[in-house]
Amino acid sequence: MSQPRKPNPARRSERSRQAVLDAARDLVSELGYAKVSIEAIAARAGVGKQTIYRWWPSKGAVIFDSFLALSESEEGMSLPDTGDLEADLKIVMRATVAEFADPAFEAPIRALNTEIIGDPALAAQYREKLAGPVDEAKKERLRSAQRAGQLAADADLDLVLEVLYAPLYQRWLHRSGPLTPQYADALVEITLRAFAPS
């Protein structure tokens, strides 16, 4: 008679971690950030509060990781490079606009922004783990466009990204207008005119 196999603690831990991230994301979408507590996340995930505090120092950190987990399934970070910068950026910006308009992404993004405003440590973690790598992938595509003569060779790439994305963030943050594919295209066209090669 074979011995029953012992449960693998690593597998159980990963399952619990995933349950916490899913619970955090679901609760933020259902209740809004302010009404979500560590206790509620623990209850929804079927784990003890101490399990959450063993992995995360704060509610904001859990929310951040729940958002980060949404991006982890994407294949490495790179932008399309067909040789046509305008077409490539329009694909990316249309996808970004659609993501910001999707309630499954929108609620955790809003919650994360709420936390980042008041938590410098979380803001630094956000820049290091998410915003920094994503921006670097975007800048790599812009460098390719500079080499191809499609973007001013002396363009400040951080500024290019700010001109491209800041209006979208402002419109989303203040809910001041629709997030449409046409809006995404307009942002790309304005940015490329501003940084066109002379």
N, C-alpha and C positions, 0 to 999 in steps of 0.2 A: 504494500500500500504506500503510495507516494505521500510525502509530507506536504501539507498545505503551504503554498508560497506566502512569504511575508510581504505585506504591502510595502511598496517602494516609497519612502518618505519624500524623495525628491519629486516624484510624480504627483503625490498628494499635495505638496507645497505649491507646485506649478498650477495645479487645478484650483487650489484655494486662491492663489494670486489672481488668476484669470477671473474667478468668480467675483472677487472684490472689484476689479477694474470694470467688469460688465455691470455690476450693481451700482457703482459710482456713476457711470455714464447714464444708465437708465434713470436713476433717481434725479440727477441734475436735469435731465430732459423732462421728467414728470413734474417735479416740484419746484425747480429753480434752485440756484446755488444756496441762497440764504437758508432754505428750509432743510437742506441735507445735513445730516450729522454723521459722525463716525459710527455712532450706535445704529443709525438707520442703515448705513452701508454694511455693517457687520451682520445685522439681522437679515438683510436681503441676500447677502452672499453666503449665509449659513456658517459664519466663522465667529470667533470671539474677538472682542475689541482689541485684546492684547496681540492678536495675530496681525491686525492692521498696524498697530503702533510698532510692532517689531520690524515692519518693512517700510513704513512711511512716518515722517515726523509730524505731519499735519494733514488736515482735510485738503488743503490746497495741493499738497504733494500727490495725494491720491488722485485728485481730479486731473492734475498735470499728466500723471502716468496713464490714466484712462484715455486721455486725448492722444498721448504719444503712441499708445498701442494701436490706435486707428491707422497710424502711418507706417507701423512696422511691417505690415503685410505687403507694402509696395516693394517691387523689385528695386534694387539700388537707386539712389537718387541721381537722376540725370534728366535733362530736358531734351526733347526731340531736336535733332539737328539734321534737317533735310537740305540745308544750304540756303533756305529761304527764312530769314530771321522773322519777318513779319508773320508769315504763316505759322511758324513754330510758336511764337509768343501768343498768337491768337488762340491756338489750341490750349496752351497752358492757362491763359487768363480765363477762357471760357470754362475750363474745368474748375478753376479756383472760384469763380463766381457761382457755379453750380453747387460746389461744396459748401460755400458760405450760406447758400439759400436752402440747403438740406437740413431739416430739423435735427437729424441724428448727429451731424457735425456741429451745427450752429450752437446748440445749447452748451456742450462742453467747451467750445471755443470762447463763448461769452463768459462762462464760469472761470475759465483759465485767465482771461484778461482781467476779470474782477480781482482775482487773487494776486496777479503779477503787479497790479498798481500799488498794493500795500505791502508786498513781500519782496524786498530786494534779493534775498537768497534764491527765491523761486524764479525771479526774473533772470538771474544769472544762470540758473539751471536751464531755463527755457532757451536762452541764447546759446548755451553750450551744446545742448542735446538736440534741439530741434531747429530753431531759427538759423543758427550759424551754419550747420551742414546744408540746409535747404538753400540759404543764400549763396553758399559757395558753389552749389550745383548750378544755380541761375547765372552766377558770374562766369562760370566756365563756358556756358553757352554764349554769353555776351562777348567773351574774349575771342571765341571762334568767329563771331560776327565781325569783330574788329580786324582780325587777321584777313577776313574775306573782303574788307572794305565796305561793309554794310552798316557800320557804326563808327562814329568819330574815334580815331585812334587814341585821342587824349581824354576821352569821356571818363569821368569819375563813376565807376560802376556801382558804387554804393548809392550815389545820387540817382543814377538811372533807375535802380530798383525802387528807390523812394518815390520818384516821379510816377513810375508805373503802378505801384501798389498803394501808395498813401490815399489817393482819392477813393479807391475801393474800400479800404479800411474805414475811412471817414463816413462814407455812405452807409456801410454796414453798421458801424457803431451807433450812428445817430438815426438809423432807419429812415434816412432822408430821401430815398429814391429806390426804384426797383433795381435788382441785380440781374441783368439780362445779358445774353450773348452780345447784343448790339453795344451795350455799355462796355463790356470787356474789349471788344474790337476797337472802340473809340479810344480807350486808354492806351492801347498798343500804338495806334496811329499817331496820337499826340506825342507820345514818348519818342517814337522813332523820328518824328519831325524835329523834335527838340535836340536830339543827339545825332542828327544825320551828319555824315562826313562832309567837310566843306569842299 
